[in-house]
Amino acid sequence: MDNKDRQEKENKAFNEMRREGKNIEENRQRKDEGTQQSSRLWVWLGVLVLIFILIYWLFAIGTFGDLANWFNG
């Protein structure tokens, strides 16, 4: 009986550790998916900021204003 009880306790502990490991792995996968989505958002935000900086710079040096025919002279 003692050996059988010990074996059952080990099996329970092993199964519990497997369940915890699966839960940790599932949480890690969810976190990775969320990280990828937020990374994409940051990339697009950066692209938009760079576009606005480029447009501002083109207006500041006068090239875009001349092309748009906004400046006289």
C-alpha positions in Angstrom: 0.0 0.0 0.0 2.8 2.4 0.9 4.4 2.0 -2.5 1.0 2.4 -4.3 0.2 5.6 -2.3 3.6 7.0 -3.1 3.1 6.2 -6.8 -0.3 7.9 -6.8 1.1 11.0 -5.2 3.9 11.2 -7.7 1.4 10.8 -10.6 -0.8 13.6 -9.1 2.2 15.8 -8.8 3.4 15.0 -12.3 -0.1 15.7 -13.8 -0.3 18.9 -11.9 3.0 20.1 -13.1 2.0 19.2 -16.7 -1.2 21.2 -16.4 0.7 24.2 -15.0 3.2 23.9 -17.8 0.5 23.9 -20.4 -1.1 27.0 -18.8 2.2 28.8 -18.8 2.8 27.9 -22.4 -0.7 29.1 -23.4 -0.2 32.4 -21.6 3.1 32.8 -23.3 1.5 32.3 -26.7 -1.2 34.8 -25.9 1.4 37.3 -24.7 3.4 36.8 -27.9 0.3 37.4 -30.1 -0.5 40.6 -28.2 3.1 41.7 -28.5 3.1 41.2 -32.2 -0.1 43.2 -32.6 1.2 46.1 -30.5 4.5 46.0 -32.4 2.6 46.4 -35.7 0.7 49.3 -34.2 3.9 51.0 -33.2 5.4 50.4 -36.6 2.5 52.0 -38.3 2.5 54.9 -35.9 6.2 55.4 -36.6 5.6 55.4 -40.4 2.8 58.0 -40.0 5.1 60.2 -37.9 7.9 59.9 -40.5 5.5 60.9 -43.3 4.3 64.0 -41.4 7.9 64.9 -40.7 8.8 64.5 -44.4 5.8 66.7 -45.4 6.7 69.4 -42.9 10.3 69.4 -44.0 9.3 69.7 -47.7 7.1 72.7 -46.8 9.9 74.2 -44.6 12.5 74.2 -47.4 9.9 75.5 -49.8 9.9 72.6 -52.3 6.4 71.4 -51.6 5.0 74.9 -51.6 6.5 75.6 -55.0 5.2 72.4 -56.4 1.7 73.1 -54.9 2.0 76.7 -56.3 1.2 78.2 -52.9 4.1 80.6 -52.9 4.3 83.7 -55.1 7.6 84.5 -56.7 
